[in-house]
Amino acid sequence: MRTFDYTLDYKNLNLRSSPELYVIGKGEQGVLTIEPYKSEILPYWRFKNPEVAKDSSEKIFSLFLEYIRNNDFVGADMARKFLQMGYTRARRYANYQGGKKYEGPVPEDKNGFSGSHGRKLKERGPEDPIKAQSAKIFKKKWDDAKNYPPYMKLKESFIQKYGR
């Protein structure tokens, strides 16, 4: 599997016109960097409460379907990643007050991306039922997207054409 290339200048690249540069990667890799999709999808990504999560996930899923209709695998995959990120972030906020999973400040790596970098994992607090419900809403839409037959067909074609 090709690994996500963090050295590319994603702020100045348009992956709609250069889909060969896109790497599916693991999980949500690239979700906040790949343009023009980040700018098209991010304004709708919200999970504050179930009502907001429902509206957000439905809008992102409609974008997902639009990308599929346009045979734009990169856009569809990015929308899927935003749905996945809606689930994972809402779960993090459900498990950790304020969404902070690790102790201490967030260090950046040499490419400007953050991660745990050996920081101590915080103890989970009591589950926030509102964020847990938001996560459940996003999980359903994420599952719908990743199992959508036209998406799976586009993904297979993309992999055959460009590799992973």
CYANA upper distance limits for C-alpha pairs under 8 A (distance plus 0.5 A):
  1 MET  CA     25 GLY  CA      8.19
  1 MET  CA    163 GLY  CA      8.32
  1 MET  CA    164 ARG  CA      5.72
  2 ARG  CA     23 VAL  CA      7.08
  2 ARG  CA     25 GLY  CA      7.38
  2 ARG  CA    163 GLY  CA      7.90
  2 ARG  CA    164 ARG  CA      5.51
  3 THR  CA     23 VAL  CA      7.28
  3 THR  CA     25 GLY  CA      6.15
  4 PHE  CA     23 VAL  CA      6.05
  4 PHE  CA     24 ILE  CA      7.85
  4 PHE  CA     25 GLY  CA      5.81
  4 PHE  CA     29 GLN  CA      7.45
  4 PHE  CA     30 GLY  CA      8.07
  5 ASP  CA     23 VAL  CA      8.11
  6 TYR  CA    111 ASN  CA      7.37
  7 THR  CA    111 ASN  CA      7.74
  9 ASP  CA     13 LEU  CA      6.83
 10 TYR  CA     14 ASN  CA      8.11
 10 TYR  CA     33 THR  CA      6.41
 10 TYR  CA     34 ILE  CA      6.36
 10 TYR  CA     35 GLU  CA      7.18
 11 LYS  CA     33 THR  CA      7.37
 11 LYS  CA     34 ILE  CA      8.05
 11 LYS  CA     35 GLU  CA      7.31
 12 ASN  CA     35 GLU  CA      8.48
 13 LEU  CA     18 SER  CA      8.41
 13 LEU  CA     34 ILE  CA      8.38
 13 LEU  CA     35 GLU  CA      7.10
 14 ASN  CA     18 SER  CA      6.79
 14 ASN  CA     34 ILE  CA      8.23
 14 ASN  CA     35 GLU  CA      5.93
 14 ASN  CA     36 PRO  CA      6.40
 15 LEU  CA     19 PRO  CA      5.47
 15 LEU  CA     20 GLU  CA      8.36
 15 LEU  CA     21 LEU  CA      7.30
 15 LEU  CA     22 TYR  CA      7.20
 15 LEU  CA     34 ILE  CA      7.35
 15 LEU  CA     35 GLU  CA      6.64
 15 LEU  CA     36 PRO  CA      7.44
 15 LEU  CA     74 VAL  CA      8.06
 16 ARG  CA     35 GLU  CA      8.25
 16 ARG  CA     36 PRO  CA      7.50
 16 ARG  CA     72 ASP  CA      8.15
 16 ARG  CA     74 VAL  CA      7.65
 16 ARG  CA     75 GLY  CA      8.08
 18 SER  CA     22 TYR  CA      8.22
 19 PRO  CA     74 VAL  CA      7.19
 20 GLU  CA    162 TYR  CA      6.46
 22 TYR  CA     74 VAL  CA      7.54
 23 VAL  CA    164 ARG  CA      6.59
 24 ILE  CA     29 GLN  CA      8.17
 24 ILE  CA     77 ASP  CA      8.05
 24 ILE  CA    164 ARG  CA      6.86
 25 GLY  CA     29 GLN  CA      6.46
 25 GLY  CA    164 ARG  CA      8.06
 27 GLY  CA     81 LYS  CA      7.60
 27 GLY  CA     84 GLN  CA      8.28
 28 GLU  CA     81 LYS  CA      5.71
 28 GLU  CA     82 PHE  CA      8.00
 28 GLU  CA     84 GLN  CA      7.55
 28 GLU  CA     85 MET  CA      7.02
 30 GLY  CA     34 ILE  CA      6.23
 31 VAL  CA     38 LYS  CA      7.18
 31 VAL  CA     78 MET  CA      6.68
 31 VAL  CA     81 LYS  CA      6.73
 31 VAL  CA     82 PHE  CA      7.13
 32 LEU  CA     38 LYS  CA      6.28
 33 THR  CA     38 LYS  CA      6.87
 34 ILE  CA     38 LYS  CA      6.22
 35 GLU  CA     39 SER  CA      7.04
 36 PRO  CA     40 GLU  CA      6.87
 37 TYR  CA     41 ILE  CA      6.47
 37 TYR  CA     75 GLY  CA      6.59
 37 TYR  CA     78 MET  CA      7.24
 37 TYR  CA     79 ALA  CA      8.48
 38 LYS  CA     42 LEU  CA      5.99
 38 LYS  CA     78 MET  CA      8.29
 39 SER  CA     43 PRO  CA      7.53
 41 ILE  CA     45 TRP  CA      7.29
 41 ILE  CA     60 ILE  CA      7.08
 41 ILE  CA     63 LEU  CA      8.16
 41 ILE  CA     79 ALA  CA      7.39
 41 ILE  CA     82 PHE  CA      8.13
 42 LEU  CA     82 PHE  CA      8.32
 44 TYR  CA     56 SER  CA      5.99
 44 TYR  CA     59 LYS  CA      7.35
 44 TYR  CA     60 ILE  CA      7.31
 45 TRP  CA     56 SER  CA      6.04
 45 TRP  CA     57 SER  CA      7.90
 45 TRP  CA     60 ILE  CA      7.91
 45 TRP  CA     82 PHE  CA      7.71
 45 TRP  CA     86 GLY  CA      7.65
 46 ARG  CA     52 VAL  CA      6.79
 46 ARG  CA     53 ALA  CA      6.36
 46 ARG  CA     56 SER  CA      6.21
 46 ARG  CA     86 GLY  CA      7.79
 47 PHE  CA     52 VAL  CA      6.30
 47 PHE  CA     53 ALA  CA      4.87
 47 PHE  CA     56 SER  CA      7.82
 47 PHE  CA     86 GLY  CA      7.07
 47 PHE  CA     90 ALA  CA      6.80
 47 PHE  CA    131 LYS  CA      7.83
 47 PHE  CA    134 SER  CA      6.32
 47 PHE  CA    135 ALA  CA      8.15
 48 LYS  CA     52 VAL  CA      6.63
 48 LYS  CA     53 ALA  CA      7.23
 48 LYS  CA    131 LYS  CA      7.45
 48 LYS  CA    134 SER  CA      7.88
 49 ASN  CA     53 ALA  CA      6.49
 49 ASN  CA    130 ILE  CA      6.23
 49 ASN  CA    131 LYS  CA      6.64
 49 ASN  CA    133 GLN  CA      8.11
 49 ASN  CA    134 SER  CA      6.23
 50 PRO  CA     54 LYS  CA      6.42
 50 PRO  CA    130 ILE  CA      7.12
 50 PRO  CA    131 LYS  CA      7.90
 50 PRO  CA    133 GLN  CA      6.39
 50 PRO  CA    134 SER  CA      5.06
 50 PRO  CA    137 ILE  CA      7.70
 51 GLU  CA     55 ASP  CA      6.88
 51 GLU  CA    134 SER  CA      8.49
 52 VAL  CA     56 SER  CA      6.49
 53 ALA  CA     57 SER  CA      6.33
 53 ALA  CA    134 SER  CA      5.86
 53 ALA  CA    135 ALA  CA      8.44
 53 ALA  CA    137 ILE  CA      7.10
 53 ALA  CA    138 PHE  CA      7.38
 54 LYS  CA     58 GLU  CA      6.53
 54 LYS  CA    134 SER  CA      8.00
 54 LYS  CA    137 ILE  CA      6.74
 54 LYS  CA    138 PHE  CA      8.06
 55 ASP  CA     59 LYS  CA      6.66
 56 SER  CA     60 ILE  CA      6.65
 57 SER  CA     61 PHE  CA      6.44
 57 SER  CA     83 LEU  CA      6.99
 57 SER  CA     86 GLY  CA      8.40
 57 SER  CA    137 ILE  CA      7.90
 57 SER  CA    138 PHE  CA      6.41
 57 SER  CA    141 LYS  CA      6.98
 58 GLU  CA     62 SER  CA      6.62
 58 GLU  CA    141 LYS  CA      8.10
 59 LYS  CA     63 LEU  CA      6.86
 60 ILE  CA     64 PHE  CA      6.66
 60 ILE  CA     79 ALA  CA      6.61
 60 ILE  CA     82 PHE  CA      8.08
 60 ILE  CA     83 LEU  CA      7.63
 61 PHE  CA     65 LEU  CA      6.76
 61 PHE  CA     79 ALA  CA      7.49
 61 PHE  CA     80 ARG  CA      8.32
 61 PHE  CA     83 LEU  CA      8.28
 61 PHE  CA    141 LYS  CA      7.39
 61 PHE  CA    145 ALA  CA      7.78
 62 SER  CA     66 GLU  CA      6.71
 63 LEU  CA     67 TYR  CA      6.67
 63 LEU  CA     76 ALA  CA      8.14
 63 LEU  CA     79 ALA  CA      7.39
 64 PHE  CA     68 ILE  CA      6.79
 64 PHE  CA     75 GLY  CA      7.51
 64 PHE  CA     76 ALA  CA      5.23
 64 PHE  CA     77 ASP  CA      8.26
 64 PHE  CA     79 ALA  CA      5.79
 64 PHE  CA     80 ARG  CA      7.46
 64 PHE  CA    145 ALA  CA      8.08
 65 LEU  CA     69 ARG  CA      6.67
 65 LEU  CA     76 ALA  CA      7.74
 66 GLU  CA     70 ASN  CA      6.78
 67 TYR  CA     71 ASN  CA      6.69
 67 TYR  CA     72 ASP  CA      5.46
 67 TYR  CA     73 PHE  CA      7.37
 67 TYR  CA     75 GLY  CA      6.03
 67 TYR  CA     76 ALA  CA      5.67
 68 ILE  CA     72 ASP  CA      6.28
 68 ILE  CA     73 PHE  CA      7.13
 68 ILE  CA     75 GLY  CA      8.49
 68 ILE  CA     76 ALA  CA      6.50
 68 ILE  CA    150 PRO  CA      7.58
 68 ILE  CA    151 TYR  CA      7.08
 68 ILE  CA    154 LEU  CA      8.29
 71 ASN  CA    154 LEU  CA      7.66
 72 ASP  CA     76 ALA  CA      6.81
 73 PHE  CA     77 ASP  CA      6.43
 73 PHE  CA    151 TYR  CA      7.92
 73 PHE  CA    154 LEU  CA      6.36
 73 PHE  CA    155 LYS  CA      6.95
 73 PHE  CA    158 PHE  CA      7.52
 74 VAL  CA     78 MET  CA      6.57
 75 GLY  CA     79 ALA  CA      6.68
 76 ALA  CA     80 ARG  CA      6.69
 76 ALA  CA    151 TYR  CA      7.76
 77 ASP  CA     81 LYS  CA      6.65
 78 MET  CA     82 PHE  CA      6.78
 79 ALA  CA     83 LEU  CA      6.83
 80 ARG  CA     84 GLN  CA      6.70
 80 ARG  CA    142 TRP  CA      6.59
 80 ARG  CA    145 ALA  CA      6.51
 80 ARG  CA    146 LYS  CA      7.19
 81 LYS  CA     85 MET  CA      6.48
 81 LYS  CA    142 TRP  CA      8.47
 82 PHE  CA     86 GLY  CA      6.53
 83 LEU  CA     87 TYR  CA      6.97
 83 LEU  CA    138 PHE  CA      6.30
 83 LEU  CA    139 LYS  CA      7.82
 83 LEU  CA    141 LYS  CA      7.14
 83 LEU  CA    142 TRP  CA      5.54
 84 GLN  CA     88 THR  CA      6.76
 84 GLN  CA    138 PHE  CA      7.54
 84 GLN  CA    139 LYS  CA      7.38
 84 GLN  CA    142 TRP  CA      6.04
 85 MET  CA     89 ARG  CA      6.27
 86 GLY  CA     90 ALA  CA      6.44
 86 GLY  CA    135 ALA  CA      7.22
 86 GLY  CA    138 PHE  CA      6.20
 86 GLY  CA    139 LYS  CA      8.39
 87 TYR  CA     91 ARG  CA      6.57
 87 TYR  CA    134 SER  CA      8.00
 87 TYR  CA    135 ALA  CA      4.96
 87 TYR  CA    136 LYS  CA      7.46
 87 TYR  CA    137 ILE  CA      8.22
 87 TYR  CA    138 PHE  CA      5.44
 87 TYR  CA    139 LYS  CA      5.86
 87 TYR  CA    142 TRP  CA      8.34
 88 THR  CA     92 ARG  CA      6.65
 88 THR  CA    135 ALA  CA      7.60
 89 ARG  CA     93 TYR  CA      6.78
 89 ARG  CA     99 GLY  CA      8.05
 89 ARG  CA    135 ALA  CA      8.22
 90 ALA  CA     94 ALA  CA      6.55
 90 ALA  CA    131 LYS  CA      5.88
 90 ALA  CA    132 ALA  CA      7.11
 90 ALA  CA    134 SER  CA      6.71
 90 ALA  CA    135 ALA  CA      5.37
 91 ARG  CA     95 ASN  CA      6.61
 91 ARG  CA    131 LYS  CA      7.16
 91 ARG  CA    132 ALA  CA      6.46
 91 ARG  CA    135 ALA  CA      6.06
 92 ARG  CA     96 TYR  CA      6.31
 92 ARG  CA     99 GLY  CA      5.90
 92 ARG  CA    100 LYS  CA      8.15
 92 ARG  CA    101 LYS  CA      7.66
 93 TYR  CA     97 GLN  CA      6.47
 93 TYR  CA     98 GLY  CA      6.54
 93 TYR  CA     99 GLY  CA      4.60
 93 TYR  CA    100 LYS  CA      8.09
 93 TYR  CA    128 ASP  CA      7.84
 93 TYR  CA    131 LYS  CA      6.75
 94 ALA  CA     99 GLY  CA      8.05
 94 ALA  CA    127 GLU  CA      5.67
 94 ALA  CA    128 ASP  CA      4.98
 94 ALA  CA    129 PRO  CA      7.28
 94 ALA  CA    130 ILE  CA      8.00
 94 ALA  CA    131 LYS  CA      5.35
 94 ALA  CA    132 ALA  CA      5.74
 95 ASN  CA     99 GLY  CA      8.02
 95 ASN  CA    124 ARG  CA      6.07
 95 ASN  CA    125 GLY  CA      6.49
 95 ASN  CA    126 PRO  CA      7.30
 95 ASN  CA    127 GLU  CA      5.69
 95 ASN  CA    128 ASP  CA      7.26
 96 TYR  CA    100 LYS  CA      6.46
 96 TYR  CA    101 LYS  CA      6.59
 96 TYR  CA    122 LYS  CA      8.40
 96 TYR  CA    123 GLU  CA      8.28
 96 TYR  CA    124 ARG  CA      5.91
 96 TYR  CA    125 GLY  CA      6.10
 96 TYR  CA    126 PRO  CA      8.41
 96 TYR  CA    127 GLU  CA      8.17
 97 GLN  CA    125 GLY  CA      7.12
 97 GLN  CA    128 ASP  CA      8.47
100 LYS  CA    122 LYS  CA      8.31
101 LYS  CA    121 LEU  CA      6.51
101 LYS  CA    122 LYS  CA      6.03
102 TYR  CA    116 SER  CA      7.37
102 TYR  CA    119 ARG  CA      6.57
102 TYR  CA    120 LYS  CA      6.09
102 TYR  CA    121 LEU  CA      4.97
102 TYR  CA    122 LYS  CA      5.61
103 GLU  CA    119 ARG  CA      6.64
103 GLU  CA    120 LYS  CA      5.93
103 GLU  CA    121 LEU  CA      6.75
103 GLU  CA    122 LYS  CA      6.41
104 GLY  CA    119 ARG  CA      7.61
106 VAL  CA    114 SER  CA      6.90
106 VAL  CA    115 GLY  CA      7.64
106 VAL  CA    116 SER  CA      7.98
107 PRO  CA    114 SER  CA      6.43
107 PRO  CA    115 GLY  CA      7.70
107 PRO  CA    116 SER  CA      8.49
107 PRO  CA    117 HIS  CA      7.76
108 GLU  CA    112 GLY  CA      5.69
108 GLU  CA    113 PHE  CA      5.73
108 GLU  CA    114 SER  CA      4.99
108 GLU  CA    115 GLY  CA      7.67
109 ASP  CA    113 PHE  CA      5.95
109 ASP  CA    114 SER  CA      6.60
109 ASP  CA    115 GLY  CA      8.34
127 GLU  CA    132 ALA  CA      7.81
128 ASP  CA    132 ALA  CA      6.64
129 PRO  CA    133 GLN  CA      6.62
130 ILE  CA    134 SER  CA      6.86
131 LYS  CA    135 ALA  CA      6.61
132 ALA  CA    136 LYS  CA      6.78
133 GLN  CA    137 ILE  CA      6.87
134 SER  CA    138 PHE  CA      6.94
135 ALA  CA    139 LYS  CA      6.51
136 LYS  CA    140 LYS  CA      6.85
137 ILE  CA    141 LYS  CA      7.18
138 PHE  CA    142 TRP  CA      6.48
139 LYS  CA    143 ASP  CA      6.55
140 LYS  CA    144 ASP  CA      6.66
141 LYS  CA    145 ALA  CA      6.61
142 TRP  CA    146 LYS  CA      6.68
143 ASP  CA    147 ASN  CA      6.53
144 ASP  CA    148 TYR  CA      6.41
145 ALA  CA    151 TYR  CA      7.75
146 LYS  CA    151 TYR  CA      7.49
146 LYS  CA    152 MET  CA      7.64
147 ASN  CA    151 TYR  CA      7.91
147 ASN  CA    152 MET  CA      7.27
148 TYR  CA    152 MET  CA      6.77
149 PRO  CA    153 LYS  CA      6.64
150 PRO  CA    154 LEU  CA      6.68
151 TYR  CA    155 LYS  CA      6.55
152 MET  CA    156 GLU  CA      6.69
153 LYS  CA    157 SER  CA      6.77
154 LEU  CA    158 PHE  CA      6.56
155 LYS  CA    159 ILE  CA      6.66
156 GLU  CA    160 GLN  CA      6.69
157 SER  CA    161 LYS  CA      6.60
158 PHE  CA    162 TYR  CA      6.36
158 PHE  CA    163 GLY  CA      7.62
159 ILE  CA    163 GLY  CA      4.84
159 ILE  CA    164 ARG  CA      5.79
